[in-house]
Amino acid sequence: MAITELRVRRGESQVTVASRVGCKEFYLRNVEQGKRNLTFDIMYAIVGYFDMLPMSKFWIFAESAAAQAARSSEFCAEIVSALT
C-alpha cells in the first residue's frame, strides 16, 4: 500500500517505477496487491527511488499510511452500518 501511495503521489505508472528499480511490472503489481513479497534488493531500490532513505523513513511512512487506511475503513463501516 505504501509503495502504491508513493507511486500515485508522483503520478507514475507501475511500468515506469518497475523499470527504474529493476523489476518487471507484473512483479511490482503483485507486490502492490499483496500477492508477492519484496526482495531486499528491490525494496532498497524502491526506497531509494522515492527518496525514503534511510529505510526507517519509509517504515514511518508505511505505518502512517496503514493507520490512515484503517481509519478510513472503520469510518466507511460506520456509515454503512448507520445506513442499514
N, C-alpha and C positions, 0 to 999 in steps of 0.2 A: 504494500500500500504506500509506503513512504517513497519508494522509487517511482511509482506512478505519479504521486503528488509532485515530486521534484521535476519529473519529465514534463508533466502537463503545465506546470508553472512557467517552464521555459518555452512552452509551445513546440516541443519537439516530438517527433514520431518515435515509435519503438524501433523502426528501421534505422533512423539516424543515431539514436543512443547506442543501439547494439553494434553498429559499425564502428562507432568511436571507442567503445570499450572492449571490442574484440570478441564478440559473441554473435550468434545467429539471432535473428528477430524472433523466431519461434521459441527459443530458449528464454529470452527476456520476457516475452508474452506469458509463458508458463510460470516464470518467477513472479510476475506481477499478479497473476491469477492464483498464486499459492499452490500451484501444481508441482513446482520444482523448487529445490533449494539452491541458493547461490554457492558457487565455489568461492574460496577465499580470494583467488586471483581476480575473478570478475567483480566480486564485492568491492575489493580495494580499488579496482579501475573505476567502478561506478561512483564510489565515494569521492575519488579524486576528480573525476569528470564534473561532478556537481559542486566542487569546491567545499567539500564537507570534511576535509582533513584538519585536525586529527580525527580518526574514526569516531571518537566519542561525540563529536559534534553531530555526526549522522545519527547515532543512537538516541541522543536527546531529541532530535527532530522526529525520529521514528516513534518514540514513545509519546510525544506530544500529538502526532497525527493519529495514533491508535486511540488515545484518550478522547480526542475530538470526535472520531468516528463512533466510538462507543456512546458518547453523549448524544450524538445525532440519532443513533439507532434507538436509544431509550426514549428520546423525545418523540420520534415517529411512532413508536409503540404506544406511547401515552395518547397521542392524537387518535390513532386507530381505535384504541380502547374506548376513548370518550365518544367516538362517533358510532360505536356499535352497541 
